[in-house]
Amino acid sequence: MQLHVRRLPPDATVTVDAPARLHLGFLDPNASLGRAFGSVGLVIDGSGTRIEARLAERDSISDSISGAITEAERERIALCLERLHAAYDPAPVAIEVTHTPRAHSGLGSGTQLSLAVGMAFVRLLGHVATTAELACLLGRGARSGIGVLGFDSGGLLVDGGPAGDLRQGVPPLLARQPFPENWRVLLVSDTAREGLHGAQERRGLAALAPFPQRLAAHLCHLVLMKILPGAAERNIVPFAQGLTEMQQTIGEYFAPVQGGVFTSPGVERALRAVAAQRTAGIGQSSWGPTGFAILGSARDAEGALATAREATRGLPHIECAVVSGRNRGATVRSDEARQHRRIGAA
């Protein structure tokens, strides 16, 4: 979505709330028909990123970044600002991070943080930029478009994967279904682990055997004939069956480099216990360690939460929470106008 506004007054503050996402699986990691990956994902409430941007008093980028962030996240923001200054405007901008999920936990925090910084920058200084343009400039969304597309629209999403060169842009949106409002998502995360990222992720992908075309066809069939129809008809049974089978298939493929179908044995224990008692679509988001169970009601989700906690009693590094799906994208607001501008809508 394109954001085109006037430059804000010197004392204005822009706040961006960017939602987290679950990456529910790739469709064809081997590009057996010419397009690599292809992704299914879900935007969720909770575990999002919030930043505030204002004009800075100093030109030093390092002095203009503050808040609840790690040193790696500080460096990410500094790199984003360098690219934004070079592309749009040299005016110094201060960024304060008030919340962001733990990095490399499977919630898309890197993309959220980068896009939030980019959108706040152009909104504050009155420039024109689409989310996809910002993503390309900031190096996000090349392999999977779920985080970038979800930033705009929310919902249950399918992207078409990149056509060849990963530098060509954000993969196209192929399908979007509103996530049923009464469904819930149980998140189970292992705070003692991180998912693969950076050079380790690239080495892991390079070490994998070719993904069989018959399995890619099977995953596409599950998405088209079970997962999407289940969401469209608000029928949790085919949705859960299709999603669990898809996750098991793709998890077995990635098992040699992530240590199993799930990165975390504790997360797997919790989710297998939930699936044994209830209709639930279970799996792991991206490289983990966050796993999920999608259930058909708030009541089922509360029961699943109790089951997961009981299954991981004595494991303090396993955290569980229930969240909702989110059928809208990020929000951007300025205190100067005292108004919300919503990016996307259900």
Secondary structure, DSSP 8 states (H G I E B T S, - for coil): -EE------TT-EEEEEEEEEEEEEEEETT-TTS--EEEEEEEEEEEEEEEEEEE-SSS-SGGGEEES--HHHHHHHHHHHHHHHHHT--S-EEEEEEE---TTSSS-HHHHHHHHHHHHHHHHHT--EEHHHHHHHHT-SSS--HHHHHHHH-SEEEE---SS-GGG----EEEEE---TT-EEEEEEETT-----HHHHHHHHHHS----HHHHHHHHHHIIIIIHHHHHTT-HHHHHHHHHHHHHHHHHHHHHHHTSSSS-HHHHHHHHHHHHHS--EEEE-TT-S-EEEEESSHHHHHHHHHHHHHHTTT-TTEEEEEE-B--S--EEEETTTTEEEES---
